[in-house]
Amino acid sequence: MAYTEFLVDDPRTQTKWDKAMSMPYLQPRPLTQFMGAEGSGMPIIVKRQLQGAPGNKIVMQQAQALSNVGIGNNGDIEGSEESGVINNMDVTIAERGNGVLAQAKMSLKYTSTNKAAFLSLNNKLLRDWGLEQWERDATWGLCGLGNQNTYVGEGSSSIETVNEKVPSSGRHFFGGQTAAGAIEEVDTLNDIDSTTNNLFGIAWIHYIHSKLQLMTRGIKPIEFAGGRFLWPWFIHPLQAYQLMLDSGFKNYANSAKDLKMNPQTGLMNFGTPGLKPMERPVAGAMAVIDDFVIIPWQRCEDRVAGEVFESSTDEVDTSVVDGASRIARSMILGQEAGFWAVGQPWQLYLKDFDYGRKPGIATDSLYGFAKGCYRHPVSGTYGEDTGVVIVDTLVNG
């Protein structure tokens, strides 16, 4: 039988472009569901006082709890008053931007992308890019890391949208458990050095739960639908994998199935008219264990031997070999864990270059992110982080 041959690579054959274009896959965004306006009780509070107003910094205040025991029978309050203290913190905004420029007319001619299609496509890509920068900055800021995943004070990045602060010592835990559930808490990052004793699992979650309950000044849990008060705990994907290997996890496998966000305090509409409050499932929730909503989060960072989270003096132990194991950082969030100060939301710009022959599109924003941590008004000494607890464990993989 004779076959007719079609020369698909011959230059004389016609090229036909598919109308649909495959778009890049973006990470799920479980963190943004915990953003809200002032008074919403969410972990991330969006502050807009600088929009349309001069200035590059918002200063916030927090009244401190009173500590005197007071007077007893027949005592005089006058002369025995307590001096109230109101601490403060600031969020400084900075500029962030990006753009895309078409190469030339012939470059567009080779494809199915004309000027209008080029601008429409990159409009979406730039909006996605902006959201991604916000998420990364929020994660780094909450985790006590510096701009662009550096350590605080490293100063190697020209990006300054994260207001850098290391984790408070009383809000930072190191260690883990054995497969059998034995707990080993250690003092520093360098002390996490066992691939069998410092793992993430059910017993470790129970242990950290007790640590939060024993805090003198705890962090406020988030209200979910039905009046449930829980702490979202964002964990590294490899910590999630270890958790599923724990024999006790089967008892919690379906525990997050019916959990929903509080419709009055959940995802803010950012000014979208007509958007009504509604109960929504908690995106990404893996389980509810003790009072934690466990949420795997791809943006949780990790480090291997010789690398650091906080400073160049506290390196990951040499036994934590890249490719076999790593130290993963997770974060437990309470109310007002961090603040977004927005001076200008993401804005688009169009420009034609080279006598109008090359289209370009750009976006920029003015914003800053800082975790909640207030300083004394006189001494300037910072207190504990008010809404975030950091937990570092070893993971295999």
Summary of the structure (lengths in Angstrom):
residues: 397
radius of gyration: 25.5
end to end distance: 55.0
largest distance: 115.3
contacts: 1178
relative contact order: 0.21
helix: 19%
strand: 29%
